Amino acid sequence: MPYYVFRLGMFKVLEKQGEWATFKEARAHTNELRKTLDPKSGDKIKMIFAENEIAAQDTLTAERELDQRLSGDDW
């Protein structure tokens, strides 16, 4: 399975930045892209290991359920 790198923009808009066979290559590219990001843009660079590009996009845009142990008055 390959590693995918995406730019995650406003409103969860994904823009594929590349695909690599090894973690080392994907991590290096991800770190280089993160260095060039404008902090004020709100964009993020995400790397994900997935079976295919569609699975990677689905995982990155999926809504997470709130962990009830971390919500409420105790949080």
Secondary structure as UniProt FT lines:
FT   STRAND          3..8
FT   HELIX           10..12
FT   STRAND          14..20
FT   HELIX           23..36
FT   HELIX           39..41
FT   STRAND          44..49
FT   HELIX           53..61
FT   HELIX           68..70
FT   TURN            73..74
//
